[in-house]
Amino acid sequence: MIIGLDVGGTHTYAVLLSNNGVEKSVKVSTDHADLFNTVLSGFTQLLESIDPGRIKRTVISTTLTTNAIIQQTMAPVGMIVSAGPGIDPEFFRTGDHYYAVSGSINHRGREKAPVNDMQIQDIARKMAEDGIEYVGVVSKFCVRNPAHEILIKRMLNKYFKQVFLGHHVSGNLNFPRRIATTHLNAAVFSLHKSFFEAVKKSLAEKGLTVPIQILKADGGTMNLEASMHFPGQTVLSGPAASIMGAIPYAPEEQDAIVLDIGGTTTDIAFLVDKAPLLEPVGIQRGSYKSLIRSLRTDSKGIGGDSTLRVKEGRLTIGPDRQGPAMAFGGPLPTPTDAMVVLNVMDTGDREKAVAGIETIARQLDLTVEDTAEKVFKTCCTIILKKTFEMIDQINSQPVYTVHDFLEGYKLSPRKILVLGGPAPFFAQKIEDLYQIDTLAVPNSAVANAVGAALARTTCEVSLYADTEQGIVTAHEEDFAEPISKTFSEDDLMETAYTLLKEKAIHSGADPENLEEVEVVEFQKFNIIRNFSPRGKIFRTKMQLKPGLIKGYETVLH
């Protein structure tokens, strides 16, 4: 049996799955001030009368790091950045404790200016006096040679609890995004570590000792220990869970829209022939542009519990949530109240729902029923308007899925898959309004948690070989080996696969289930100097593809 748990903005859902399907599911309110007890409550209810020894896998999807970014509650951290000649690193300042230092390495990995030891020591003492506990270090061309980052880390270790290095973030060259990503890792580390260690300890006390997997933004999982090195990868794991939960019901050889309608927000994503779209560079949220591999999603601040208001004679919905619907004891009217009034939903206190919608009806000079219908229709319209705006934006750029780069492809969805508690109600209304085939996926209220539970481990490696310098490196993996002038493309692929397999197993993958490997990038250049060939440069990126684990097919029907 396996457990999937999805911590949403309004509710936390937990599911217990076996080969026979969903054995049990629970829903608890999400307390953002105490996420630990929220999760613990979900597990406690789920595991009642269940032998913990039967649980073989646990996967958690969380909004913890996402909320920290949105609410700006991340701890202050230090950043030490070296760039050398060229663009000024001050353009990418992340906060008050940000220091651009001397020392530089060029694009081939050769040192052009050394690190100034005294400068680093002075900065370290100053940050320690200011109470900084976590620090990020980024050198511009660290993916070619991380020597400066490693040297600076050695000098910082005695001052700080943890030092994060830029070359561990990604094998891609993007200095500004590397700074932002390294800063993000350092800023959310303390929150991430304390939360998951508390969960792990509590579950161990209940006799549940299987490794805990964390859902990442790319729709794959990694184990808890691996996540400690890159906590930023848990950003947007909630929307990723939605996509993974929708994949089994997506049409083949067609495009589909995925709508996860929650209490606070609606997450929007797309599938092309059952494959999620990918952010080709990394997560972008507000001012944060990172190198964190991610499925392409966006959110709209509208959901079943969004607050209804009338401003200047016009109905507005959200983006805030002031509590549950009035039908369920909340203080203000919501779209859920409108659905209760229309008898679309047969739960909740209809009298309270009517009273709430009546306050809006008076301001709009409409009947209660007409107001409820207007609220429901407006909700659907806002969600679909945002969806089609995203399609226009996607179609103005190259389209990437987790498997392919689709040159010249234009997204044209003919099916909508709806998840979330109110999914069955919204699915029918959206289909009636827009005449698009719309399906509320099975177990729609807990489909996110099911998607998290069934996601398989993913990872990628970037390998760089320079036969002139005689070295092959994957600095993201702390790997470097000498090579000969005869090092070939086949040698590169063999080395990359070995590294990928080791990384996947370390991240929690099943050693018997590593066949979903593919090369997503390959480049080869000749090195010419004075019109004579001097060697070759190879670069490849290989991944373990996102997807669903085997053996639980009956869960999906």
N, C-alpha and C positions, 0 to 999 in steps of 0.2 A: 504494500500500500504506500501511497505517496501523499504528501501534504502540499497544498499551494495556498499561499496567503498573500492577499493584495491589500495594502494600506492606502485607501483613497482619501480624498479631501473631506468627505462627509462620513463614509462608512468604511469599515475594514471587513473584508470577506475572507473566510477560510474554508477550504474544501478538503475532504478526505476522499481520495480516489483509489479504486481497485480495478482489476481487469474487467469488472462488471459495470463500471461507470462511477458516477458520483454517489458514494455511500452516505455522505453526510455533509451538510454545509451550515455555516453559522454566519451571522451578521452582528457586528457590534459597532457602536458609534465611535468615530475616531476622535480621540482627545489629543489635540496637537500639543497641549502642555504636558502630556504624559503618554507619549507614544509607546513606551515600554509596556505599561500596564494595558494599553489597548491591544497590543499584539498578544500579550500573555493571556488576556481574557479570551481572545479568539482561540488560542491553542487549548486553554483549559476546557472550554465548552466542546471543542471538537474532539478532544481525546477522552472525554468522559466515557467510561466503560470500554475503552479500547486498550488492548495490550500494546504498550509502546514498542515491544519487540517486533511487531508486525510492520512498523514504519521503516521503509527503506530509503526514503528520500524526502527532503524538505526544502522548498524553494520559497523565498520571500521577495516580494516586490514592494518597494517602499517609496514614499514621497519625502522621506527625511531630508536628503540632500537638496532636492528640488525646492522644498519649502524654505530651507535655509537661504538659498539664493534669492528667491522671490521676496522673502520677508527681511532680507539683509541682516540676518542674525548670525552670520558666520563670524568666528573668532578672528581678531586681528592677527595677521601673520607677517613675517618678514620675507622680503624678496631680494636676492642678490643676482644682478644681471650683468653679463659682459658681452659686448658686441664687437668692439674694435671699430675700424673705419666704416663709414656708411651711415645707415639710418640711426638716428638718435633713440636709444631705448627709453628715454624719458617720455616719448610719445605713447608708451604702453604701460605707464605707471598704474599700479594696482592699489596703492594706498599710501599711507604716511610712512610706513617702514619699508621703503623701496629704495634700493641703492644700485646705481650704475657704477661698475668698477672697471679698472684697467685689466688688460689681458685679452688676447684674442687668438682665434684659430681660424684658418681660411677654409674655403669650400672643399679643399682636398684633404683636410685634416691636419695640416701642418701648422705648428705654432708660429705666430707672427709677433706676439708680444706676451711676456710672461705675466703670471699672477703676482700681484703685489701683496706679499704676506702681511706686512704691517697694516695695510689698508683693510684687509679682511678681518684681522684681529680687532682693530679699532671699531669696526662696524658691529662685529659680534658682541663686544662688550656693551656697546650702546643699546643694541636691541635687547640684550639680556636684562639690562637695567630698566628697560621700558616694559618688562614683563612678557616679552614675546617668547613663546614656547615652541612654535613650529615655523620652519623656514623653507622656502623654495630657492633653488639655485639653477640658473639657466645660462648656458653659453650658446652663442648664436649658431655655431656649426657643431653642436655636441653630437649630432648623429653621425658625423664623420670622425670625430675624436672627442670623447668625453673626459679627457685627462684633466682639464681645468675644473670641471664640475666635481670630479672625484677628489681632487686636491683641496678644493674649497670645503667640501663636506668634511674631510678629515680635520680641518681646522675648526669647524663649527660644532662637531659632535659633542665636545665637552660643555658647550653652552646651552644646547637645546635638546628637547625630548625627541624630536624627529626632524630629519632634513630630507626634503624631496628633491630629486634631480630631474632636470628637463629631458635628458636622453631616455629616461624610462617611460615617457609619455607616449611617444609615437616615433616611427621611423620616417615620417614625412618631414620635409623641410618647410617650416612655417614659423618663423621667429615670434611674431606677435601672438599667435594662437598658442604656441608652446608656453609663453610666459603666463597667459591667462589660465591655461590648463594646470600648470604646475602650482600656481597660486591657489586655484580651486581645490586641488588635492590637499594642500596644506591646510586650507581654511576649514574644510569639512571633516578632516581626519578625526579630530577629538570627538565630535558628535557621533560620527559613524562608529568609531571604535567602542565607545562606552555603551551605545545602544545595542549593538550586536553581541558584545561580550555579555551583557546582562541577559539578553534573550538566550544565548547559548547556555549560560550557567543555569538559568531557570528551567530550561528544557531538560538539561542533564539531571537536575533534581527530580524531574518527573520520570526519569528513566529513558529519555529519548536522547541517544548519543550519536545518531547518524550525522554525517557532515551536513551543515546548513549551506545551501546554495543561495546566492544572491542573483536576482535578475538584473541584467545590464541594459543599458540604453539601446544596444544593438539587437535585443531580443534573445540573447543567449544568457547562459549562467556562468558563474564562477563561484568557487567555494569561499567561505568566510576568510580563510587565511590569505588567499590571493587578493581579496578585495582590500585588505589592509594596505597594500602597496599602491592601489589606484582607486581610492574611494569615490573619486569623481565619476567613475563609470556607472554608479547607481543613479545618477541624475536621469530623469525621464524614464525610469524603469516602469512606472505606472502605465503610461501610454504604450510602452513596448509589450506589456502583459495583455493589453487590449488587442493588439495586432495579432499576437501569437494565439489568442483565444478565438480569433475570427478566421484564421487561415484555413482550418479544415472545411469551412462552409463556403469558401470563395469559389467562384466558377473557374474552370480551366480555360486557358487561352482567351481570357477576357479581363477587363479591368473592373475593380470593385472599390467602393467607398466603405470605410470602416468608421462608424460613429459610436463612441462610447459616451453615453449620456448619463452623467452622474448627478449628484445632488448640487454640486457647486459649479462644475465645468463640463464642457463637452470636448473630448479629445477626437481629433479628426486625422485619419490616415488613409492610405491607398494601397491596393494590391494589384500587381500586374501578373496575371497567370499564377496566382497564389503566392507570389513573391513580394515582400514589402519593399517600398521605396527606401533608399538609403541617402543620408546626408553625406555627400562625397568627401567633404573636408572634415566636418565635425559639428557638434551641437552648437546651435546659435539660439540664445535666449536673452533678449534685452541687450545689454552691453557686453554680455559674455559670449565671445566667439572662441570655441575651443577646438582641440584635436581629438575629442572624445567621440569615438565611432558610435553612430546612432542611426536608428530608423527615423525616417522623415515623418514628423508629426507636427501638429499645431493644436492649440487649445482656444476655445472661446468661453468667456466667463458667463455661461448660461447653463442652467441645469434644472432639475425638478424642484429644488428648494431656493431658486433665485428669488430675490425680493421684487415684488411688483409695486410700481409707483406710477403716478400720472404727473408729468411735468409739462407745463404750458399746454395742457389739453391733449398730450400725446402719451400713450402707454409706453413705459420702459420696463425692461426685464433685466435684473442684475446690474452689474456683474457681481454684486455682493450677495452673501448669504447671511441672514441674521438668525438662523435657526431652522428647525424643521417647519413643514407646512402647518398652518393653523389646524388642519384636520388631525394633525398628530401632536398638538399641544404647542405649536410655535407661536411667535408674537405677531407675525405679519403675513399677508397673503402671498402665495407662490403659485407657479404653474401646476404643482401637484394639487393644490386646492381647486384649480380650474378643472382638472381631470376628475376629481371627486364630484364636483358639481354636475358635470356632464355624464356622470355615472359610467365613465370610462374605467375608473378605478372603483372597486367595491369595498375598499377598506378605509379606515379613518372615520372621523366624526363629520358627517355631511353637514350638520347644522353649523358647526364652526367654520367649515369650508365656505358655506354659503354666506355667512356673516363677513368673512374676509373678502370674498369677491364682490360683495355688495358695496364695500367702501370704495372699490375701484369703479364699479358700475355707476355710482352716483356722480363721480367726477367726469365720466365719459358720456353721461346721459344715455346709458343703455340699460337693457334688462340684465339681470344676473346671468341668465343663460347665454345671451348674446355676448356679454363680456367674457364669460368663460371660454366660449368658442373663439373669440378674438385673441385671448391670451394663448390658447393652445396653438392656433394657426400662426400667430406671430413668433412663437417659440420655434416652430418648425422652419419658418421663413428665415429667421436670423441664422439658424444653424446651417441651412442649405446655402444661404448667401455667402457665408464664410467658406463653405466647402468649395463652391464654384470659383470664388476668388483664388483659393489655393490652387485649383486646377489650372486657371489662367496663368498663375505665377510659375507653376511647374512646367507648363507647356512653352514658356518663354525661355527655358534653359534646357541643357541636356538632361535626360532622364536616367537615373541610376537606380537599379534594384540591388538587393543584397547579392545577386548572382551575376548581373550583366550591366554593361553600359549600352543603353539603347539610343543610338544616334538617330536623330530626326524623328523620334517617337513622340506621338501626341496622345496624352491620356484621354480616354473617352469611356468613362464608367457607365455600365448598364445595370448594375446591381448595387444595392446598399445593404450592408450588414450592420445591424444595430445591437449594441451591448448595453448593459447597465440595468439597474432596477426598473426604470420606466420603459425599457426597450419595447415590450410588446405593444404598449399604447402608442408610442411615437411611431413605430414601424408602420402601423396601419394608417395613421394620419398622414405621414409623409408620402406613402404610396398613393393615397387618395388625392392629395394635393398636387403631386408632381408627376404622377403616372410613371414612376420608376419602380421596377421590381425591388421590393424592400423586405428583408427578412430579419426578424428578431431571432438571433442565434439560440439554439437550445441551451438551457441553463443560463440564460442571458444575464441574470442578476449576479451570477458568480463566474461568468465566463473569463473575467480577468484573472481570477485566482486559478482557474483551470489552465489558462494559457501559461501562467507562471510555472505551474506544477509540471507541465509537459514540455517546457522549453529545454533544449539540450545545450550543453556547454559549447561556447564559441570562443575563438581567439584567432589572432593573426600574427605573423612575423614578417618583418622586412629585413632582407639580406642585401648587403652591399659588398661587392668584390672589386678590388683594384689590382690587376696583375702586374702593373708597373711597380707599385709599392709592395706587392707580394703579401696582401692581407685580405681576408674576408671577415666582415663584421656584421653583427646584429646587436648594436650597443643597447637597444631597448631591452635585450635579453642578457646583457652583460656577457656577450660572446664575441671573441676575436681569435682567429687562428691564422698562421702563416700559410700561404699558398704558393704554388710554382707558376711559371709563365704559361704552362699548359692547362691551367685551370679552365674548365669548360662550362658551357651552359648546363650540361647534365650534372656536373659536379655541384653547381649552384643549386639546382633543384633537389638533389639528394640531401644536401646540407640543410636546405630550408625545410624539407619534410621532416627530417630528424628533429630539428629545433621545434617545429610546430607540434609534433607528437609529444615531445617532452613537456612543452608548455601546456598542452591540452590536458594531459594526465595530472600535472601539478595543479591545474585549475579545477579538477574534479571530473573530467570526462571519463567515460567508460573505455578502457583500453581496447575492448572488443568492438567498439562502435565508432571507428575513426575513418570510415570510408568516404565521408562527405567533405573531402578536401579539394580545393580548387586554387589555381593560380589566378589572381585578380590583376596582377600588373607584372610586366617584364620589359626591361629596357637593356639595350647593349650599345656601347659606344667604343669606337677605336680611339686610342690616345696617339695623336700625331705631334711630333716635335721636329722642327727643321726638315719637314717633308718625309720623315721616317717614322714608321710605326714603332711605338714603344710599349704597347700593351693594350689591354681592354678593361673597360669598366662594365660590370654587370649589376643590375638591380632588379630584385623581384619582391613581390608581396604575395604571400600565400595565406589562405584562411581555412578554418573549419567552419563550414557554412551554418548560418542560423537555420533552425528547423525544430521539429518535434521528436521527442524520444520514441522509441519503438515499444510495442507491447501493450499499448493502452488504446488501441484503435476503437474499441467498443465504447470508450468514454465519450467519443465524439458524435454519437448517434442516439 
